Amino acid sequence: MKQLTKKRIVLFLLFIFPLICFLILSTGTNNFTRLPIITKNILDISTIDTTNTFKENVTIVCFVGNDVKKTKGGFFNLNEKVYKNFIEYKKFQIVAIFPEGKEIEVEKLQKEISAFTDMVKWNFISGSEENITNLYNSFNTNDSLDNLYSSKVFLVDKNGELRGRIADQDSKNGKLFGYNMQSVSVLNAKLKDDVKVLYYEYYAAFKDKNKNKADRKEVGL
């Protein structure tokens, strides 16, 4: 009898409980925490390269800096821990901004990363020191660029607004502007999760929009 009870408990934990959680989440309307907007109306990447834009994309923004060789480790972390998880997601991209004149070093970095992944959603863009600084400053972070480099990467939504956290235990005043790509744990536990939250936010909005259309059709509106 005890063995039968244990089996029932195991079955409940393995199958029934996860199903209940899924049904609650799937039937609720916006029953989740939205990823906070940290800075509105940042400059678009089109101010540096007119063939690229943040709009209608989920973008991770990197600032490569002048010393490409010294800082490349973080880009390998970002590729392995984040990029490979979202390469199949629609409208996902990584934009890596580097100073004009560093094309040879950046080309080498691209080649090294491409040995481990498909670079289709990596976009390396060159810009002047002024344009790179202006773009970064529009994020209104509590840090500044170091030799046009930042160890942090930034998450920009489809409306060109900076997303992050407002109650982060590891950040000053709780506000997380960017994610340290030198830290595998930060990329795993924070950035990867926040990208998923942002995509679910769009999914939920799309689902609600379609539901409202269906409801209006039923009542003849």
C-alpha positions as CSV (number, residue, x, y, z in Angstrom):
1,M,0.0,0.0,0.0
2,K,2.8,2.4,0.9
3,Q,4.6,1.5,-2.3
4,L,1.4,2.3,-4.3
5,T,1.1,5.7,-2.5
6,K,4.7,6.5,-3.3
7,K,4.1,5.7,-7.0
8,R,1.1,8.0,-7.1
9,I,3.2,10.8,-5.5
10,V,5.9,10.3,-8.1
11,L,3.4,10.3,-10.9
12,F,1.8,13.5,-9.6
13,L,5.2,15.3,-9.4
14,L,6.4,14.1,-12.8
15,F,3.2,14.6,-14.9
16,I,0.2,16.1,-13.2
17,F,1.8,19.1,-11.4
18,P,3.7,20.3,-14.4
19,L,0.5,20.0,-16.5
20,I,-1.4,22.1,-14.0
21,C,1.3,24.8,-14.0
22,F,1.2,24.8,-17.8
23,L,-2.6,25.2,-17.9
24,I,-2.5,28.1,-15.4
25,L,0.2,29.9,-17.4
26,S,-1.4,29.2,-20.8
27,T,-5.0,30.3,-19.8
28,G,-4.0,33.4,-17.9
29,T,-3.9,36.8,-19.6
30,N,-0.5,38.5,-19.2
31,N,0.0,36.5,-16.0
32,F,3.8,37.0,-16.0
33,T,6.4,39.6,-15.1
34,R,7.2,41.9,-18.0
35,L,10.9,42.8,-18.5
36,P,11.3,46.4,-17.4
37,I,12.1,49.2,-19.8
38,I,15.3,50.8,-18.4
39,T,15.8,53.6,-21.0
40,K,13.3,54.8,-23.6
41,N,14.0,56.0,-27.1
42,I,17.7,55.2,-27.4
43,L,19.5,56.0,-30.6
44,D,18.9,53.5,-33.4
45,I,21.9,51.6,-34.9
46,S,20.9,53.2,-38.2
47,T,22.6,56.4,-37.0
48,I,25.8,54.4,-37.5
49,D,24.8,52.1,-40.3
50,T,21.7,52.9,-42.4
51,T,21.4,49.3,-43.5
52,N,20.7,48.1,-39.9
53,T,18.1,48.9,-37.3
54,F,17.0,47.9,-33.8
55,K,13.3,48.3,-34.7
56,E,11.3,45.1,-35.0
57,N,14.2,43.1,-33.7
58,V,15.3,41.7,-30.4
59,T,18.9,42.8,-30.2
60,I,21.9,42.2,-28.0
61,V,24.3,45.1,-28.4
62,C,28.1,44.8,-27.8
63,F,30.8,47.4,-27.9
64,V,34.0,45.7,-29.1
65,G,36.5,48.5,-28.4
66,N,39.9,49.2,-29.8
67,D,41.7,46.2,-28.2
68,V,39.9,43.4,-29.9
69,K,42.4,40.7,-29.0
70,K,42.3,41.6,-25.3
71,T,38.5,41.6,-25.0
72,K,37.5,38.7,-27.3
73,G,36.9,36.2,-24.6
74,G,33.6,37.7,-23.7
75,F,32.3,37.4,-27.2
76,F,33.0,33.6,-27.2
77,N,31.1,33.4,-23.9
78,L,28.2,35.3,-25.5
79,N,28.2,33.1,-28.5
80,E,28.2,29.8,-26.6
81,K,25.9,30.7,-23.7
82,V,23.3,33.0,-25.4
83,Y,23.5,33.2,-29.2
84,K,23.4,29.5,-29.8
85,N,20.2,29.3,-27.7
86,F,18.3,31.9,-29.8
87,I,19.7,31.5,-33.3
88,E,16.4,29.9,-34.4
89,Y,14.3,32.7,-32.9
90,K,12.7,35.1,-35.3
91,K,14.0,38.7,-35.4
92,F,16.9,37.9,-33.1
93,Q,20.3,39.5,-33.7
94,I,23.6,40.4,-32.1
95,V,25.0,43.8,-33.1
96,A,28.7,44.2,-32.3
97,I,29.9,47.8,-32.8
98,F,33.6,48.4,-33.4
99,P,35.8,51.5,-34.2
100,E,36.7,52.3,-37.7
101,G,40.2,51.1,-38.6
102,K,39.8,47.8,-36.6
103,E,38.4,45.9,-39.6
104,I,41.3,43.4,-39.8
105,E,41.2,42.5,-36.1
106,V,37.4,42.2,-36.2
107,E,37.5,40.0,-39.3
108,K,39.8,37.6,-37.4
109,L,37.4,37.6,-34.5
110,Q,34.5,36.8,-36.7
111,K,36.5,33.9,-38.3
112,E,37.4,32.5,-34.9
113,I,33.7,32.6,-33.7
114,S,32.4,31.1,-37.0
115,A,34.5,28.0,-36.3
116,F,31.9,27.2,-33.6
117,T,28.6,28.6,-35.0
118,D,26.6,30.0,-37.9
119,M,27.2,33.7,-37.9
120,V,24.0,34.5,-39.7
121,K,22.6,36.6,-36.9
122,W,25.8,38.3,-35.8
123,N,26.2,41.8,-37.3
124,F,29.5,43.6,-36.9
125,I,29.2,47.3,-37.6
126,S,32.0,49.9,-37.7
127,G,31.5,53.5,-36.6
128,S,33.4,56.6,-35.7
129,E,34.4,57.3,-32.1
130,E,31.8,60.1,-31.9
131,N,28.9,57.9,-33.2
132,I,29.8,55.0,-31.0
133,T,30.0,57.2,-27.9
134,N,26.7,58.9,-28.8
135,L,24.9,55.6,-29.2
136,Y,26.3,54.3,-25.9
137,N,25.4,57.5,-24.0
138,S,21.8,57.3,-25.2
139,F,21.5,54.1,-23.1
140,N,21.9,56.4,-20.0
141,T,23.8,53.7,-18.0
142,N,25.7,54.3,-14.8
143,D,29.0,53.3,-16.6
144,S,31.1,54.7,-19.4
145,L,33.0,53.1,-22.3
146,D,36.6,52.2,-21.7
147,N,38.6,52.7,-25.0
148,L,35.2,52.3,-26.8
149,Y,34.7,48.9,-25.1
150,S,32.2,47.7,-22.5
151,S,32.3,44.3,-20.8
152,K,28.5,44.5,-20.7
153,V,26.1,43.8,-23.4
154,F,22.7,45.4,-23.7
155,L,19.2,44.1,-24.5
156,V,17.2,46.3,-26.9
157,D,13.5,45.5,-27.7
158,K,11.5,45.8,-30.9
159,N,10.6,49.4,-30.2
160,G,14.3,50.4,-29.7
161,E,14.1,50.6,-25.9
162,L,16.6,49.3,-23.5
163,R,15.4,46.4,-21.3
164,G,16.9,45.2,-18.1
165,R,16.1,44.7,-14.4
166,I,15.0,47.2,-11.7
167,A,15.4,44.9,-8.7
168,D,18.7,43.2,-9.4
169,Q,20.6,42.2,-6.2
170,D,24.0,42.6,-7.7
171,S,23.4,46.1,-9.2
172,K,23.7,49.5,-7.7
173,N,20.2,50.7,-6.7
174,G,18.9,47.4,-8.1
175,K,19.0,48.7,-11.7
176,L,20.6,46.4,-14.2
177,F,21.4,48.2,-17.5
178,G,23.7,45.6,-19.1
179,Y,24.9,42.0,-18.7
180,N,28.6,41.2,-18.0
181,M,29.7,38.9,-20.9
182,Q,32.8,38.0,-19.1
183,S,30.7,36.2,-16.5
184,V,29.2,32.9,-17.7
185,S,26.9,32.8,-14.7
186,V,25.4,36.2,-15.6
187,L,24.8,35.2,-19.2
188,N,23.2,31.9,-18.1
189,A,21.2,33.1,-15.1
190,K,20.2,36.6,-16.3
191,L,20.6,37.5,-19.9
192,K,19.3,34.2,-21.3
193,D,16.3,34.3,-19.0
194,D,15.6,37.9,-19.8
195,V,15.6,37.3,-23.6
196,K,13.1,34.4,-23.0
197,V,10.9,36.7,-20.9
198,L,11.0,39.3,-23.6
199,Y,10.0,36.8,-26.3
200,Y,7.2,35.4,-24.1
201,E,6.0,39.0,-23.6
202,Y,5.6,39.4,-27.4
203,Y,4.0,36.0,-27.6
204,A,1.4,36.8,-25.0
205,A,0.7,40.2,-26.6
206,F,0.2,38.4,-30.0
207,K,-2.1,35.8,-28.4
208,D,-4.2,38.5,-26.7
209,K,-4.5,40.4,-29.9
210,N,-5.7,37.4,-31.8
211,K,-8.1,36.5,-29.0
212,N,-9.6,40.0,-29.0
213,K,-10.1,39.8,-32.8
214,A,-11.9,36.5,-32.4
215,D,-14.1,38.0,-29.6
216,R,-15.0,41.0,-31.7
217,K,-15.8,38.7,-34.7
218,E,-18.2,36.6,-32.5
219,V,-20.2,39.7,-31.4
220,G,-20.2,41.1,-34.9
221,L,-17.9,44.0,-34.4
